[in-house]
Amino acid sequence: MMDEKKLQEIMELVMYGGGGKSYAIEAIQAAKQGDFDLADYKLSEAEKSLLRAHHAQTDMLSQEANGNSSEVSLLMVHGQDHLMTGIAFKDLAKEIVELYRFIRTP
C-alpha cells in the first residue's frame, strides 16, 4: 500500500504536469489569435506548473537515492507520463508561438 506522502507526490506529478500541458496548449491558441502577451503569460504559467511537478519528481528520486525505494505503480507511471508530455508540449509551444509571432510581424 502506498503511503500518503508518496501519493501526494504522484498526484502533484499528474496535476502540475497536466497543468503545464494545458497552459502550453492555451499559449498556442493565444498566439494563433495574435495575443502574444497572453501567449507569453501562458508559457510562463506552463513553466511554473512543470517546475512544481519536477520538484515532486526530484523529491521521489532523492528518497530512492537515500534507500527509500517504493514500488512502481500504474499511478506513478501515469504521473511521469504527464510530466514528460507536459515538458514536450511546452517546448513545442514555445516554438509554435515564435512561428506565429514571426508570421504576424510586418
Residue pairs with C-beta under 8 A, 6 or more apart in sequence:
2 10
2 70
2 71
2 73
2 75
6 60
6 70
7 75
9 56
9 57
9 59
9 60
10 56
10 60
10 73
10 75
10 76
10 78
10 79
11 79
12 52
12 53
12 55
12 56
12 79
13 53
13 56
13 57
13 76
13 79
13 80
13 82
13 83
14 75
14 78
14 79
14 82
15 53
16 49
16 50
16 52
16 53
16 56
16 83
16 86
17 49
17 50
17 53
17 79
17 81
17 82
17 83
17 84
17 85
17 86
17 87
18 82
18 86
19 45
19 46
19 49
19 53
19 86
20 46
20 47
20 49
20 50
20 53
20 83
20 86
20 87
20 89
20 90
21 46
21 82
21 85
21 86
21 89
21 90
23 42
23 43
23 45
23 46
23 49
23 90
24 42
24 43
24 46
24 86
24 89
24 90
24 92
24 93
25 89
25 93
26 42
27 38
27 39
27 40
27 42
27 43
27 46
27 93
27 97
28 39
28 93
28 96
28 97
28 100
30 36
30 38
30 39
30 42
31 39
31 96
31 97
31 100
31 101
32 100
34 100
34 104
36 97
36 100
36 101
39 97
39 100
40 97
43 90
43 93
43 94
43 97
46 86
46 89
46 90
46 93
47 90
49 86
50 83
50 86
50 87
50 90
53 79
53 82
53 83
53 86
54 83
56 79
57 80
57 83
60 70
63 69
63 70
64 70
70 76
